[in-house]
Amino acid sequence: MLLFTIVIVFINRIYFINGIKALLQKSPNMDTLIMIGSGASLIYGIWVVIAISHGVTNNVIGINEKYMNSIYFESAAMILTLITLGKYLEELSKGRAASAIGKLIKLKPLTANLLVDEEEESVLIVDVKINDKIVIKKGDKVPLDSVVIDGEALIDESSVTGESLLVYKSNDSKILQGTIVADGYLVARVIKLSKDSTLEKIIELVESVNMTKAPIQKLADKISSFFVPIVIFLSIATFITWIIISKDFSFALEMSISVLVISCPCALGLATPVAIMVGSGKGAEIGVLFKSATALEELGGVDVVALDKTGTLTENKPVLEFVFPLEEENEIVSIMNSLEAKANHPLAFAVGEKAYSMKLKKQEVIEFKNITGFGLSGKINGNNYLLGSRKLLLDNNVIDQGELYEKAKVAEENGYKVLYLAKDLFLIGIAFIKDKIKETSKEAIMNLKSLGLDVIMLTGDNEVVANQVKLELGIDQIFSNVLPIDKGNYITNYQSLGKKVCMVGDGVNDALALAKADVSVSLKTGTDIAIESSDVILSTSNINDLYYGILLSRKTKKNIKENLFWAFFYNVIGIPIAMGVFYSLLGLKLNPMLAALAMSFSSLFVLFNALRLKLFRKEIYEKRN
């Protein structure tokens, strides 16, 4: 038995090495408790063997009967064996908890189809360079972040961005490493190497969260630093008490060792980090990337959600919705597009997209002029055209033939931008253009409000446009004509009222507000400065993912509290039993082996409880809503 125990002690010597180091550094930890508990059992067992040998040699009567049940080699061996088994099971559970990172890594393809002199060649992705041309076929994973230069396809981005619907890609579209071509054929130009890809950044973010500590974890660490010395004191006190009461050295030693072993603060140490690990991994799966453990913990505690308008609630892509022509509509749109094609501003894109959908060709424009701030002019087929603002037409005394000015006024009051087209100083058509609200924005606002949050909008747009968005989406309060510096001031004002504020934005003008908010959120489609200023990144442009992120944050924090409760409850119950508080009354006590088993069980309970976060699904809440 002694030889067997020495072998086990040698295999598990790391506990003794770390325990002694921690003791010498005056910061005893879990390994210190294991070292003292198993070490005391081993040393006392050796002493008993020597005592028995001495007694037998010297014919001491009753020596065997006295010590036959006091050889604690099996206790030392079983303490180390059970704790090591518990550690092994912990590592298996941690592996399951960290599986999100593994899944992301597996998304990375190993090879790419390189296009060289119109011939395809399969190469390792590490051999692909920026600007190389690659071919991606149906069923293939996109090997590297690229821009499409030929072909069209439907892409499954769910594994990387969380977008559940297939996304159409054609010329100039960006495609991301790890996404899958569900249908179609693409030739693309590589724009990022694997180490700089969007997928790699997501992996780095998830890993970095696991390296940071949540505020609640710092409290647990502080408690642990006091807990271990207190346990050592209680163990000594238990030994002294039972020596006095029972006059039995081996019984007192057994009780004190049980106190040391059952009190190992494994569960307390695991309570927060394992929940953070699972929560951040689940966030990556659903398209919500937390940059730190603090962000994951605090997002669920915000009171106010402040939203930027352009690009956050809207598509940031003007759409031509209505045309009121006094001549044939196709001709009106064709002329508008022919003029706008020579300009470079967002409204030109809206007109161009409308003309493309109507399959209209551009017409030749001569004597083109860009009248800065007002509009355009040019001659088409011998006719002089003006295209632009109401002021441009009024300044040129354009005649309204069909009360189009009145229609335009109503449209402007409803948040539309209006393009006026005049032919030879007669108004012949108007077009209503709007930055289209995202399809998911209304649902997102409704969901956020259902969580009891105040939802506000901060926008640089005029009051008419802002009010229109407010009415359409049901936002609680809006602030219009807001300058970038004022956005930060509004955040500060709410904070001065004791509110925790979450700011959501995607532009350079949101950077200050994002920096001042308690929790800042940006969209992956946003500018670099917005992403750098934020604590949380939404992988898609779907603002509704913020709702799921807040739910996940709340569930993670609840899970941490459950784990901490169990860790404390376990010790509150276990330590008194191990000390023998109930022994005299109920005969209830723990031997060191059962204490080691109970300690391992408490750690596994915490791990399995944290793994319940993996059951979080968007679909569950979509059905409820």
N, C-alpha and C positions, 0 to 999 in steps of 0.2 A: 504493500500500500504506500509506503514511504517513497519507494523508487518511482512508482506510478505518479504520485503527487509531484515529485521533483520534476519529472518530464513535463507535466502539464504546466507547472510554474515556469519552466524554461520556455516553453512555447508561447506563453502569455506574459513574458518578461517585460513587454512594453508598458503594461500597467504599472509595474514596479518602478521602471525607469522614469516614466512621466510623473508618477505620484511623488517620488522623492524629489525630482526637479521642482515640482510645484510647491512642495513643502519648504524646500530651501529658499525659494523665491517669495515665501510668505503669501502665496496665493493658492491654497489648497483647493483641489477640484475633485471631480468624480473619480479620477484615477487614484487620488490620494486615499479616498474612502475604501476603494477596492483593495489597494495595497495594504492598508492597515488591517482590514478585515480578514483577507485571505492570508496575509503574512502572520498575523497573530495566531490564526488557526494552525498554520504550519509550524511555527516556532513552539507553540504550546504542545502540539502533537509530538514533536521531537523531544521536548522536555519530559513528556509522559513516558515515551519509549525508554529514555535514559533512566527515569525513576523506576520503572518496572524492572529493567535489566539489573539495576543496582539492588532492588529489593529481592529479586530472585537469587542473585549471586550471594547476597548476605542473609538469605532465608528469612526475609521479613514476612511475617504472617499477614495474609489478607491484602497484599499489595496488588495482586491481579484483580480481585473483586473491586477494589477501590477505584482503579483507573481503567478498567476494561471498556467502559462506555465513554471515556474522555479523550480518546485518540481522534483528533479532529482533522486527520489527513483528508478524509472524504469530504469534509466541509470545505476545506481550502480548494480541493480539486473541483468540486461541484460549483462553488461560487464562480470560479474562473471559467468553467465550462459553460454554465448557463448564461453568464454575462457575455461571453464570446458568441454563443449561439444567438443571443438577443441582438448583439451588434451585427451579426451576419444577416439576420432577418431584417434589421433596420436598413442595411445597405441595399437589400433586395427591394424593400419598399421605397427607399430613396430613388432607386433606379426607375421604379414605376412613376414616381413623382416627377422625375426629370425627363420622362419620355418625350415631352413636347419638344425639347431641344434635339433629341435623337431623330424625331420625325422630320424636323426642319432640315437637319443635316442630310438625311436620306433623300430629300428633294433635289439635292444637287446632282446633276448628271455628271458622269465621268468623261464622256466623249462628246464631240460635236462634229457635224457634217460640214467640213470646210469646203468652200467653193473656190477652186483654183483653176483658172483658164477654162471656165465653163465645165469643169469636171469636179465631181464630189469626192472628197477624201475624208475618211473617218480619222480624227485625231483626238488626243487628250485635251481637255479644256485648258490645261496649264500651258499648252503650246499655242493657244489662240491669242492673237494680238488685237489691240484696239484697231477698229476700221476694217478688220477682216470680214469677209462675207461668209455667212453661214446659211445652210438650208435646214428648215424645220418642216417635217411632214406630219400628216395625221397620226396621232398617237404618241408623237415625240414630246419629250420635255424640252422646254427652251433652255439651251445650255448656258447662255449668258445674257445679261441685260443688253438689249439691242433695239434698233429702230428698223421698222419694216421698209424695204426699198422695192419690193415686188411681191405680188400675190395678195391673197386675203384669207382670213381664217377666223374661226370661233375659238376663243381661248378660255380654258377653265383656270381661273385665278383663285379658286376657293382655298387652296392649300397655302397660298402666300398672303393674300389680302383679305380673305374671308368673304369675298364677293360670291354669292351663291349662284348668280346667273352667268351664262356664257357671255363673253365680251367680244364684240366684233373688232377685228384689227385689219387695217389695210395700210397703204402707203403713208409713211411718216408717223405711224402709231408706235408707241413704245411697248415693248414686251419684256417681261421679267423672268429672270432665271428661276427654274423650278416649276413654272406654270406649264400647262399641257395643251397641246393643239388638239382640240376635240374634233375639228373638221377643217379641212383646207390645206393650203400649202403656202409657205412663206420663204422669201429670201430676205435676210436682214443683215444690217451692218452692226457689228459689235461696238458698244459705246462704253462698257465697263468690264474690267477683268473680274474674275470670280471673287477675289478678296475685297473688291469694292462694290459688289452687287447689293441690290436691295435685300435679297434673301440673307446675305452675310451680315448686313447691318441689323436685321431682325434677330438673327442668332446671337449677335454680340449684345444686343439690348436685353434679351431674355437672360443671358449668362450674367450680365452686369447687375441685374436686379437681385439675383441670388447671392451676389457678393456684397450687397449693401444690407444694412440693418434697418428694420422698421423702428419707429419711436418706441413702440410697445416692447420690442426686443431688448432695447437698452435698459428698460425697467427690469425685465426678467434677468438680464446679466447682472444688474446691480444686486438684485435679491440673491442670486446664486453666490455672489462673492461673500455675502454674509452667512448664507445658509450652511455652507460646508464647515466653517469653524464652529457654528452652533451645534451641528450634528456631532462633531468630534467631542465637544464639551458634553453633550447629552450621553454619548457612548461611555465616556469616562465616568460620568455621574451614575449611569446605570450599573456599571461594573462595581463601583464603590458601594452603591445602595444594596445590591444583591449579595455582595461579600458580607456586609454587615447583617443582612436579614437571614440569608441561608447558610452562611459559613462554608459555602461550597464554591471553591475557586473556578472549577470547570463550568458550573452552571452560570456563574456571574460572567465568565468570559463569553459563553455562548450567547447570552442576552446582549452583551455590549457589541459583539460582532454582528448580530442581527440588526441592531440599530444602524451600524455603519453601512451595511450592505443595502438594506431596504431604502435608505435615504439618498442613495446616489441620484443626483439631480438630472438624470438623462432626459426624463420627460419634460422637465422645465426648460432644458436647453434646446429641445427639439420643437417645442410648442409653436414658436413663431417661424423659424426658418423653413421648416418643411411645408407649412401652409403658404408662405410666400413663394416657395419654389413651385408648388402645384398651381397656385393662383396666377402667377406670372406666365407659366406655361400655357394654362388655359386661355389667358388673355391673348397670347400670340395666336392660338388656334382660332379665336373668334374675331381677330383683326384689331385688337386693342393692345398696343405695345406700351408697357410701363417702363420708364427709364430707371426707376429706383423702387426699393421696397417702400420708401416713404410715400411715393406717389400712389402705389397700390393701396396702402392703408388709408390715405387721406382723401382720395377721390370720393369715396362713399360718404364722407362727412361734410361735404359742401352744402351750403344753404341756398346759394344763388348761382345760376348759370348765365353768364354773359356771353352773347353770341355776336360775332361779326355777321354782316349780311352777305356781302359780295364774296362768292366762292365758298362760303360756309353754308348758308341757307339757300343760296341761289347757285345756278350752274356757272356763273361768271362767263356766260356765253350768250350774248344777245341773240334773240330769236325774232324774226319777222313773223308776227302772228296774223295781222290783217292788212289787206290793201283795199282802199276805196278809190276805184278808178272812174274817171269820166270818159276814158277811152278803153280799148280792149286791155284787160288785166295783164295778159302775157306781154303785150307791148310795153306797158308801164314798167313791169318788173325787169324786162330786158334792158330798157333804157337806164333804169336805176343801177342795174348791175354793171352796165358798160361804163358808166361814170364812176361808180364806186370802185371798180377794179383798178383804177388808176390812183386811188387813195390808199392810205394805210392807217385805218383806225377800226375799232371793234364793230361799228355799224356796217362797215364794208363786208365783214365776214357774214353777218346776218343776211344781208341782201344777196350775197353770193351763194349762200347755202340754199336760200329760197329759190333762186334762179336754177340752181343745179337740180333741185328736186322737181322743178317744172320742165327740166331738159331744154332750157333756153340758151341760145348762143349769144355771145357778146357782139355788139355792133361797133363799128369803127368810130372813134371819137377824135375830132380835131379841135384845135383852139382851146384845149383843156386848161382850166385854171382851178387851183385850190385856194379858196378864199378862207384863210385861216380863221378858225373859230366860228364860221358861219355856214360853209358848205362848198359846193363845187359848181362849175359851169363848163359847158362845152357844146360843140355843134355836132349833131348826128343827122345824116341824110338831109343836110341843108337847113335843119331847124335848130334854133338856139334853146338850150335847156339850162335851167337852174335847179339844183338839188341841194336841200339843206334845211336850215331852220326857218321858223316863221319870220324872224327878223330879216333874214336875207331876202325873202319874197316881199315883205312890206317895204324895205328900203329900195327895192326895184319896182315898186308900184304894180306888183302882179295882181291881176284881177281874179277874184274867186267866182267861178261860174255856178257852183252847185252847193253853196253853204258848207264847203269842206273845212273852212276855218272853225266853224262851230263844232263840227264832229271832232276835230283835232283837239279843241279846247277841253272837251269832255274826256277824251282819251288821256290827255296830259294830267288832268285832275285825278285820274285813276292809275297814275304811275307809269304810263307809257311814254317812251320817247317817240316823237313824230318826225318823219321825213316828208318834206313837201317837194313835189316835182312840178315845175312850171315849164310850159312849152310856148315860146314866143310871147312871154309875159302873161300867159293864161294858166291858172292852176288846173292841172289835169289829173292829179292823183296824190293821195297821201298814204303812207305806210306806218303802221303801229309796230314799234319794236320794244321788246321787254327782256330784261335779264330773267330768264325763266327760273321759277322756284323749283328746287329739287323735289322729286316725287315723294321722297322719304321725309322731307322736313316737317310737314304737318303732323305725321305720326310721331316723329321724334319729340316735337314740342308737347304733344299730348302725353306721351310716355313720361317725359321729364317732370311734367306737372303732376302726374299721378304719383310720383315719388315724394310729393310735398315740397318741391323746389320752386323758387321764384325764378322765372325765365325772363331775361331782359335782352334787348338788342341795342348794340352800339354801332352806328353807321355814319359814314360821311355823306350819305345821300340826303336829298332835301326831305322836308317833312311830309310832302305829298306821297312820295315813293315809300318812305318809311311807314307811314300810316296804312298804306295799302297792304304792305307785307304783314303788318300787325294784325289787320282784320282777317287776312287770308289764313294766317297760321295760328291765331289765338295767343299771341305773345302778351305777357302781362304788362310790360312797359317798354317804351322805345325812347331812344335818345338820338335825334337826327342832327345833321350838320356838325358831327363831332370830329375834331381834329385828332391826329394820332396822340398828341400829348394829353388831350382831354380824356381819351379812353382810359389812360392810366389813372387820372384823377377820379373818374367815376368808380373804378375798382376800389381806390383808397377810401372813398366816401362810404361805400357799403361796408368795408372792413371796419371803419370807425364805429359803425353801428353794431359791431360784434358779430357780423356775418362772415362766414367762410365763402370765398368766391372762386368759382371755376370760370376761367376765360377760355373761349374757343375761337380761334382765328387761323387764318392761313396766309396773311400778307405781311409785307414789311411794316405797314402802318399799324399792325397789331402787336409788334414786338415789345413795346413798352408795357402795354396792358398785360401781355402774357408773362412778362418778367415780374410784374407787381402782384399778380393773382396768387392765391394760396395753392391752387393747382391749375396748371396751364395745359391746354390741349390743342394740338394742331392736326391738320389733315395731311396725309402723305402727299397729296397733290399741291400742298402749300409751298411757299418759298423756303429756301434754306435757313434764313434767319428766323422765320417763325418756328420751324422744326427744332432748331438749336435752342430756342428760348422756351421750349415746352417740356413738360414733365411726362406727358402721355401723347402718343401718336396714334391716330386712327388710320389703319392701313388702306381704307377706301375713303371715298368722299361722302360716304353715308353717315350723316350726323346721328342717325339712330343708334349707331354703335356706341356712342357715348352713354346712352341709357343702359346698354348691356354692361359697359365698363363699370358704371356706378353700382349696378346690381352685383357684379362680381366682386368689386371692392368691399361692399357691405357684407357679402357672404364670407369673404376671406377673413375680414376682421372678426366676424362672429365666430368663425372656426378657430381663430387664434385664441379668443376668449374662452371657448369651450376647452381647448387644449390646456390653457393655463389653469382653468378651474380644476380640470381632472388632475393635473400635476400637483396642485396644492392639496386638493381633497385626498388624494392618494397618500400624501405624506402626513396629513392631519390624522388620518385613520391608521396608517401603517406604523408610524413611529411609536405611538403609545402602546400598540400591541407588541411591537418588538421590544420595547422597554420593560414589558411585563406588568403594565399598569393594571391589566385585567386578570393577571395570573392567579393572584390570591383569591379573587372573587369567583372567577369563571373557569380557571385553569387554562386560560387562553394565552398561548405564546407562539412565537415563530422561531424555528431553528434557522441557521444561516442559509441552508440550501433553499428552503421555501422563500426566504427573504430575497434571495438572488432571482428566483423564478418570478416572484411578484414584481420586482424592480424591472425585469425585462418585459413583463406583460404590460406594465404601465407605459413603457416607451412605445411598444407596438400599438397600444390603444391610441396613442397620440398620432402615430403615423397613419393608421388606417382611418382615423377620423379626418385627417387632412386630405387623404386620398378621395374622400367623398366630394371634394371640389371638382374632381374630374367629371362628375355627373352633370355639371352645369351645362345647359344647352340653351341656345337662343330660341329654339323651336318651342320649348316649354312655355316661355313667356309670350311668344307670339300667339300661341293658342289661347292663353289666358286673356290677352288683350283683345 
